[in-house]
Amino acid sequence: MPVHTSSTSAPAAVLCGVAGWVPPRVVTNDELAERLDTDDTWIRTRTGIRRRHIAEPGQATSDLAVEAGQLALRNAGFDPAGTDATRTDPVDTVIVTTTTPDRPCPATAPAVAARLGLNGVAAFDVGAVCTGFVYGLATAAGLIASGVAARVLLIGADTYSTIVDPLDRANAIIFGDGAGAVVLRAGDEDEPGAIGHFDLGSDGTHEDLIMVAAGGSRGRSAEGEPTRAERHFAMRGNEVYRHAVTRMAASARATLTSAGWKTDDVDHFVPHQANLRILHSVADDLGLPRERCVANVDAVGNTGAASIPLALADAAARRAIRPGDRLLLTAFGGGLTWGSCLLTWPELPLPPAPTTPSSRTTQELTIRHESCPL
């Protein structure tokens, strides 16, 4: 059964800092067309993606996570070591949500925490593929509600370029690398920034729709070396599209119902940035005007667990989201997994823009609604 949580008298997780970071290297559609059987028009009309940022050789997920984490801590009024201007208690928990950890073992979060000057705090990874950030929010909220944590640094970071086959036309055009982070503190459930009304779910009978077959204990116990295809990210795009739209819309409705919100109460819809076609399809299913959809997928591609915090940071930097605005967050990823939650945007310092603002709105981008990968 899906997990539904609602507000209680326990402390709430309140957003007090946000930031995003992407590697400087930009790969345009025209560059991809040089090695793949495609072109800029084909990619844009089917995915809405114009470019993506790619990590340099040797650059790992933790490197991106540290950059975003530092910026989020500063945005929350902390110095890079996690101590605020009054030198009160540091952030006591670091969570990294990722599909591309630095190594299979150990978790990436402890190394990120140490590099941020937070050595000794609780630190662990959360793996729910592209739903990871919403699952991470729910995990952080639970830690705060139970009194285990008072301040949590939550980072969504992925370097999909390390697992996507560069010659895979279906996936190489979609994914990019990036990291987004938020700082959460214990607060009141009624104050701006309080995150709640989570809806989480999964369906493991469809684990084969999105996976990297090799690298885990299942693959290591098999005879022979893994094939090139088994070592890389694989996705059955058409089936994933149908599940993504259905699951995200249903989860979003469950969250709205839990909070007593109607669709018209939502000022901004912030979905996982899979591709523009999916974003629009979910918004249409919910009856939300497309102009309420926060989207930066055209500039960064699908960045996995980083996509929602990157979109939030980008929108906040451009003042597209303002204090008092009501936000609906929803995501879908491998597993299959999905999740949604709500918050009212708080008063925050403007974060640095993680990307150059798009020159197009989501309404202006044209998407061909035909068979295409996620």
VOKEKOL-195593 format. One line per 10 residues: their letters; for each residue x negated, y, z negated of C-alpha. Coordinates in steps of 0.2 Angstrom, whole numbers. Each point is the difference from the previous one (the first is absolute). Layout:
! VOKEKOL-195593
a) X/Y/Z; ...
***
This chain:
! VOKEKOL-195593
mpvhtsstsa) 0/0/0; -6/18/3; -6/9/-15; 10/16/-4; -5/12/-13; 8/16/-6; -4/14/-12; -1/-4/-19; -5/9/-15; -18/-6/1
paavlcgvag) -13/12/7; 1/3/19; -14/1/12; -1/18/6; -10/5/15; -13/14/-4; -12/-1/14; -1/-6/18; -13/0/14; -5/-10/16
wvpprvvtnd) -16/-3/9; -4/-7/17; -17/-4/8; -6/14/12; -2/-11/15; 16/2/11; 4/-13/14; 13/7/12; 11/-10/12; -11/4/14
elaerldtdd) -15/-8/-8; 10/-16/-3; 5/0/18; -18/-2/5; -1/-17/-8; 18/-6/0; 13/-2/14; 10/15/-5; 1/19/1; 5/15/-11
twirtrtgir) 18/1/7; 3/-18/-3; -6/1/-18; 9/16/-4; 17/-5/7; 1/-16/-9; -8/4/-17; -1/19/-1; -19/-1/-5; -12/12/9
rrhiaepgqa) -16/-4/-10; -6/-9/-16; -15/2/-11; -13/-14/-1; -13/-4/-13; -18/1/5; -10/-17/0; -5/-4/-18; 14/11/-7; 11/-10/-12
tsdlaveagq) 18/1/-7; -8/6/-17; -9/14/9; 17/7/6; 8/-3/-17; -13/10/-9; 2/15/11; 19/0/-2; -1/-4/-18; -12/15/-3
lalrnagfdp) 12/12/9; 15/-7/-9; -8/2/-17; -5/18/4; 18/4/6; 6/-6/-17; -12/12/-9; -13/-13/-4; -18/0/4; -7/-14/10
agtdatrtdp) -4/-10/-16; 18/0/-4; 0/13/-14; 11/15/1; -5/18/-4; 4/-2/-18; -10/-16/-1; 14/-11/-6; 1/-19/3; -6/-6/17
vdtvivtttt) 11/-9/12; 1/-17/-8; 5/-11/15; -5/-1/18; 10/-11/12; -5/-2/18; 13/-7/13; -8/-8/15; 0/-14/13; -19/3/4
pdrpcpatap) -9/-1/-17; -19/2/1; -2/-18/-4; 11/-15/-3; -7/0/-18; -1/11/-11; 15/12/1; -5/17/8; 8/11/-14; -13/-2/-13
avaarlglng) -14/6/12; 11/15/5; 3/4/-18; -19/-1/-4; -4/12/15; 13/12/-7; -8/1/-17; 14/-11/-7; -10/-15/-5; 8/-9/-14
vaafdvgavc) 18/3/5; 12/-13/5; -2/-3/19; 8/-13/12; 6/-2/17; 18/-2/6; 3/-10/17; 17/2/9; -7/5/17; 9/16/6
tgfvyglata) 12/-1/-15; -15/1/-11; 2/19/-5; 18/-2/-6; -4/-16/-9; -14/10/-8; 11/14/-5; 12/-13/-9; -15/-8/-8; -6/17/-6
agliasgvaa) 17/5/-6; 1/-17/-10; -17/3/-8; 5/18/-5; 18/-6/-6; -8/-13/-11; -12/11/-8; -15/-9/7; -6/15/10; 3/18/-1
rvlligadty) -8/6/16; -2/-10/16; -10/3/15; 8/-10/14; -9/-1/17; 6/-8/16; -15/-3/12; -2/-11/15; -13/-2/14; 10/-10/12
stivdpldra) -14/3/13; -10/-14/-10; 14/-13/3; 8/5/16; -8/-7/16; -5/15/10; 5/-10/16; 17/-3/-6; 11/11/10; 15/-2/-11
naiifgdgag) -8/5/-16; -15/10/4; 11/14/6; 10/1/-16; -11/-1/-15; -12/13/-8; -10/2/-16; 3/12/-14; 4/2/-19; 13/9/-10
avvlragded) 1/2/-19; 11/7/-13; -2/3/-19; 14/-5/-11; 3/5/-18; 12/-5/-14; 14/12/0; 19/2/-1; 12/-9/12; 9/16/4
epgaighfdl) -15/11/4; -5/4/18; -13/-13/6; 8/-14/-9; 0/-16/10; 13/-13/-2; 15/-11/6; -12/-13/8; 6/-13/12; -12/-14/3
gsdgthedli) 2/-16/10; -9/-13/10; 3/-15/12; -15/-12/0; 9/-11/13; -6/12/13; -19/2/-6; -5/-6/18; 6/16/8; -14/11/-7
mvaaggsrgr) -16/-8/-5; -19/-2/1; -1/-19/0; -18/-2/-5; -9/6/-15; 10/-7/-14; 0/-17/-9; 12/-7/13; -12/3/14; -15/-5/-10
saegeptrae) 7/-17/-4; 3/-4/18; -13/-9/11; -10/10/13; -4/18/2; 15/12/3; 3/7/17; -1/18/5; 19/1/0; 0/-7/-18
rhfamrgnev) -13/12/-6; 10/15/6; 17/8/-5; 15/-7/9; 18/6/1; 15/-6/10; 6/17/4; 18/-2/6; 5/-11/-15; -9/12/-12
yrhavtrmaa) 9/15/8; 17/-8/-4; -4/-5/-18; -8/17/-3; 15/10/5; 12/-11/-9; -10/-2/-16; -5/18/-2; 18/6/3; 7/-12/-12
saratltsag) -13/4/-13; 3/19/2; 19/-2/-2; -3/-11/-16; -11/14/-7; 12/14/4; 15/-10/-7; -10/-3/-16; -3/19/-2; 17/5/5
wktddvdhfv) -7/9/14; 9/2/17; -10/1/17; 4/19/0; -9/2/-16; -17/-5/8; -10/15/6; -15/-10/6; -1/-18/6; -18/-7/-2
phqanlrilh) -1/-17/7; -16/-11/3; -7/7/16; 1/-16/10; 3/9/17; 12/14/5; 13/-12/7; 2/-9/-16; 1/16/-10; 14/7/11
svaddlglpr) 9/-17/0; 1/-1/-19; 5/18/-1; 14/-3/13; 6/-15/-10; 1/10/-16; 9/14/9; -14/12/-4; -4/14/13; -17/-3/7
ercvanvdav) -6/17/-4; 0/-6/-19; -13/-14/4; -17/5/-6; -12/-7/13; -18/2/4; -2/-17/9; -4/9/16; -16/7/-7; -6/-15/-10
gntgaasipl) 8/-15/6; 6/-14/-12; -12/1/-15; 8/-14/-10; 1/3/-19; -7/18/3; 14/5/11; 13/7/-12; -12/10/-12; -9/6/16
aladaaarra) 17/6/7; 4/8/-17; -16/9/-1; 1/6/18; 18/7/-2; -5/8/-17; -15/8/8; 11/7/14; 13/6/-13; 13/-12/9
irpgdrlllt) 4/-7/-17; 4/13/-13; 4/-1/-19; 17/-6/-3; 2/-10/16; 7/-17/-2; -10/-14/8; 4/-18/4; -15/-11/3; 1/-17/8
afgggltwgs) -12/-13/7; -2/-17/8; -14/-11/2; -7/-18/2; 5/-13/-12; 14/5/4; 1/14/-12; 10/16/-2; 4/13/-12; 8/17/-3
clltwpelpl) 0/14/-14; 6/18/-3; -8/16/-7; 3/18/0; -16/10/6; -9/9/-14; -9/16/0; -18/-4/5; -15/9/7; -1/-2/18
ppapttpssr) -12/-15/5; -12/2/14; 7/-6/16; -6/-18/4; 3/3/19; 2/13/12; 19/4/0; 9/-8/15; 5/12/14; 16/-10/2
ttqeltirhe) 15/-3/-11; 8/-18/-1; 14/7/10; -11/5/15; -9/-16/1; 8/-12/12; 1/-18/-4; 6/-14/13; 11/-12/-10; -5/-16/8
scpl) -10/-15/-6; -17/6/-7; -11/-6/-15; 2/7/-18
***
